[in-house]
Amino acid sequence: MTRIDAHHHIWDLSRRPQTWLDPPEMSPVRRDFTLSDYADAAAGAGIGTSVLVQVLPDAEETREFLSTAARSDVVAAVVGWADLTRPDLAAELAALAASPGGDLLRGIRHLVQGEPDPRWLARNDVRRGLRQVAAAGLSYDLLVLPHQLPAAIETVRALPELSFVLDHVAKPPIARGGMDPWAGLIRELAASPNVTCKLSGMITEARWDDWDAARLRPYAEVVLDAFGPDRLMFGSDWPVCLLAGSLPAWAGAADTLLAGAGLSPGERDAVFRGTAARVYRL
């Protein structure tokens, strides 16, 4: 059975500048990445279905992604962007749903990792917006750093009606070998049943030129123990993953991690297919 990739991107630099790619270390991915490029990489990792995730805080990008997904044989869902703080958010979400491909909108994400306020998620206007996301029948992807996890924990507890998906296991400091307080906060977050987690973004938090499954295993074990396979889903984070390794290389490492954890074939299938299919209604 083909796998589901719950997290990837595309971008066209001629249409929309990506200033986050300006630092010198980002030069390997400072070029266009098309859906055709992705399909080729995904096929090499046994992936047949994917979730396309927003890159920029730009509603027009989300509309383009929805239209692209509607014409794709691979993309089955889109996690887009909308301004959670706008008073007319409900109308904006309805407009996105009514746009070409809008039936493929499954979630909303904001780049919380870039917010200077570590308690941004706890703001009243943000919480109001998250309630509108839930009312629209959408999920919310949490893109946070470890120091932002306390506010995320409070937020998921305050909004049990909303399905949250944690991206990139909250970006632990794998390159430095640190575990705390990240590990304890992950367990606190996972105690809320309305949260699932993407096994994604790990190799780019490790040393890009010196990582292997053994170095990733302690972090994978934390999220496996906290969430269990039925609340964990594989994501490639392509093409960002190319900074540290190919999509097949990361998929192979994920295979090794799950096999080493003693998961049954059915549990591995949950991580590679079932959880994403359920959460994103694929």
N, C-alpha and C positions, 0 to 999 in steps of 0.2 A: 504494500500500500504506500502511495506517495505521501510525503510529509507536508505539513503546513508550516510556513515561516510566518510567525506572528509579528514580525517587525523588520521592515526594510524601507529604504528611501529611493528616490530618484531626483535628479535636478539638471536643469539646463541653464548654464551660466549666462547665456546670451539673453535669456528671458528674465532672469531674476538673479541679481548679484547675491553671493553668499559670503558676506564679510567674515563669517566665522572661519572661513577657509584661508584667510589672509596670512596667519602665522606661518613661518617657514616650515615647521614640522608637518603642516597639513598639505604640503605640495603634492604628495602622492595621490591625493583625491581631489585636487584642484582642477577638475575637468568635468565635462558633461558625463552623466551616467543615465542612460536611457532604460526604458522598460525592456527593450530587447537585450541590452547588456545584462540586466538582472535575470531574465529568463534563461540565458545561456549559463550563467553562474549557478542558478538554482537547479537546473537540470543535472548538473554535475554533483549535486548534493542530495539528489532524490526528492527534491521539493516540487510539488505540482500545484500548490495553492498558496497564496500569500495575503498578508495584510500590509497595505501601503500606508505609511505614517508621515504626518506633516513634518516639514523641516523648518519652516519660517512662520512667524506670527503674522500670517497673511491669509485673509479669507479667500482672496482670488486664487492663491495656490491651492487651497482646498477644493475650490470649484474645478480647477484644472485636473486635480487628482481624481475627483469623482468622474469627470468625463473620460479621463484616461482609463480608469478602472472599468467603466461600462463597455469599453471596446477591447478589453483584455481577456485572454483565456486563462491568465494566471491570477491576477488580483481579484480577490473575492470580497474584500472589505477595505474601507478607508477609515483611518483615524485622522481627523482633520483638526483645524484650529478655529476658534472663535473667541472673541474677547469676553471673558467671563464677567467682567465688571460693567458691561454696557447695560443700561436699563432695559433695552429692547432685545435682550439676548434670545428670548423665546421666539420672537419674530425672525431673528437671524437664523436660528437653528431650523425653523420651519422653511425658510427660503432655501437653505442649503439642501434640505431634504427634497424640496420640489425642483431643484436644478437637475440638469442632465446627469444621470448616474447617482442621484441623491438617495436612491433606495439602498445604495451600498455604504452609506455613512453609518458607521457602527460606534464611533467614539470621538471624543474631543481630547486634545492634549495642549498644554501650555508649557513653555520652557521654564518651569519653576526653578530649575538649577541655576538660571541666570539672574534670578531676582535677588537683590541685595538684602531684602528683609527675610530672615530665616523663618518668620512666621507668616509669610504671605498667604499661605493656604488657610490660615485662621482668620483672615480679614472678613468682615461682615459682607462686603460686596462680593468677594470671591465665593463665600459659602452660598450666597443667594444665587450666584450664577451656577454653581454646582447643582443646586436643587433644580434649576431649570434644565440642566443636562439630564438629570434623572427623569424629570417629567417628560422629556422628549424621547425617553426609551433608549438613551445612549449610555455608554460606559465612559469612564474617564481614566486616561493614562497618566500615571504619576511619574514625572521625570524629576527626581529629586536627588540631592547629594546627602550623605550621612547626617550632616548637621541640620538638615531640614526634615529629617524623619520624625522628630517629636511633634511638629505641627501636623505632619501627615497622619500620624497616629491619632491625634485628637480629631482630625477632620473625618477620617473614615468611621470613627466611633460616633461622631455627631450626625453622620449622614448614612444610616444603615440601608436606606432605600437605593443608594447609588452603588453600582459595581465599579470598583477601582482596579486598575491593573498597574502593578509596579514595574517600571521599565528598568532594565539593566541592573537588576538586583540592588538598586540604589547606589551603584558605583563605589564599592568598597575600595580601600587603598591597597589593592593587590600587589602593586609594584613594590610597596614598602613592607609588605607582609603584615600589615595591621589588621586586627579583627575587631577590636573594641573601640568605641561603643557600638559600632555597626551591628555586630552579631546580636547583641541583646535587643537593640531597637528593631531589628528584622523580626525577631520572635514576638515582640510586642505588637508590631503591625500585623503579623500573620494571625494573631489571636482574634482579629475581626474577620468573620466569615465572608464579608463582602469584598475581600481583597484576594486577587490572584497575582502571580508574579511571572515575569518573563526571564527565562534563562538566556540572557543576551548581554551584549556589551562587556563581557568579562575579559576578552583577550586585549581589548584596548585600555583596560584598567591595569593590566599586567605590563611588564616591560615588553615593548613591542618587538624587540629583537631577541628576547630570551624568555619564552614562556612554554609551558607544556601542561598537559592535563594534571600532572602531579601538583604543580604550583596552584592550579585552580581548584583542586579537589576540596580543600578546607572550606572554601566559600560556597561551593556547590552543595556540600554536605549541610551547611547551615540552612540554606533555602529549601533543600529537600526535606530536612527534618521539620522545618517550620511550616511549610506550606503543604508538603506531600505532593505526589505526582498529579493528583486530580486538580491541583490549584497551581500547577507550574506548566509553562508553555515555552517551547523553543522559539527563539528569534535570532536572526542572523546579524541584524544591524548593518547589513550591506548598504552602501559601499564603505561606510565608516570602518567596518571590520578590516578592510584592506590595508589599513595602517599597520596592522599586526599580523594578518594572515588572510588567506583566501576563505571564501564561504565554505567550500568542501573541507578545508582544514579545521575550521571552527566546528562544523557539523560532526566531523570525525572525533574531535575532542569531546564534544557533548555526548556522543555515543560511548566513548571510553568512560566518562564520568558516571553515566547512568548505569552502565554495565558493572562498573566497580562498586557502585552503591548497592548492588544486589537486587535491582528492580526486575520484576517479572516482565515478560514480553508485553502484557497488557498495561503495566504501569509505564513502560517506556513509550508505548503507543499513546498513552494519555498525554505525556509531555510533548511528543512530536506531532500529535494530531488532536486528540480528544478535547483537551482543555481549551485550546484556541477555537475549535469548532463550536464548543458550547458558549464560551464567553462572547465571541464575536458573531455568533449565529450564522455560521457559514453553511 
